[in-house]
């Protein structure tokens, strides 16, 4: 996969900046993980459901897919370096989020805080 995109090597085209592509990719993943963690902490703190929370199974599937991606590009030196996926940081923030949630739920906030449901 990395060979097809050229993200594993320095490119001479000044409009193509692989390092920036990797930074943007990693920043998006980290931002999503941090947002989920913040929403989860707020739902717990204020005991209110939040419809923006991703289900546990979705988060786990995303992390599993990211790990599969990392396994496939690691041979190119594209894992846990500036040029590549920041696997450890990304999986860490999602693990922190999952640690806050009950293990088997599809709508965490409503199941964790049934008294907070409207109506």
N, C-alpha and C positions, 0 to 999 in steps of 0.2 A: 504494500500500500504506500509506504513512504517513498519508494522509488517512483511511483506514478505521479506523485505530487511535487517532487523535488524538494521537499521539506527537510531532507536529511543532508543537504549539501548547500554550500554557499552559491548563490546565484549571481550572475553578473548583471542581470537586468536590474537597474536602479529602482524600478517601480515595484519589484517583488522583494519584500523584506521578510524572509522566513522567520527571523527572530521575533518580529512583531506579530506575525501570524500565531506563533506558539504562545507569546505573551497574552494575546487576545483570547485564544482558546482556553488557556489556563485561568485567566482572570474571570472569564464567563463561568466556568465550572466552580471556581472558588466563590464567586458572588452568589450563585444559585445555592450552593451548600450553606453559606453563611446566612442567606436570607431565610432558608428553611429552618436553620438552627434558631435564628432570632424569632421567627414566627412561633416555633414550638415553645421556646422559653416564655414568650408572652402568653401563649394559650395556657401554659401551666401556671404561670404567675397570677394571671387574672381569672383563671378558671373559666375561660370562654372558648367556644369552638372557633376555629378559623378555617374557612372553606379554601384558603389558599395553600394549606398544607398538602404536600404530596403524600400519598399513602405509603406506608412502610414498604410494601411489596414493590412499588415503583422506584423508591429510593434504592432498595437493594438491587433491583434489576439494572438501574443506571450504573451503580458502582461495579456490578459484575461485568457489564459491558465495557466500562472504562478499563477494568483490569484485563479483560480479553484484548482490548486494543493495545494496551501497554505490553502485554506478553508478545504480541505480534510485531511490535516495532522496537522492542528492547535490543534486538540484535543489531540495530542501526545506531545504537547509542542515543535513543530518543526518549529515555525515561529518566526522570528526576535530574535533568540538567536544564540549563537555560534554553537550549534548543531541544524541545521535546515536551512531553507530558509531565507535569509535576504530580505524579501519581501519589506519592506519600502525603503531600499536603492536601490534595483533593480528597483522597479516601479518609483522611483524618477528620476533616470537617464534617463529612457525611456520617462517619462513625459516631462523632459527638452528637449529631442530630439524632441518629438512631438510638443511641444510649438513653436519650430523654423520653423516648416513646414506648408505649406498651408494645410487646412483640408481635401480636397478631391482630391487626386491625386494618380496616379499609378506610375508615374515616376517623383518624386518631382523636381529634379534639372532641367530637361528639361522644365517642365511646369512653374516653378518659374522663369526661366531664358531663355526664348525662343531665345533671341538674342545671347546667348552663344552657340547655337547649331552649330556644324560644318557644313560647306557647305552652 
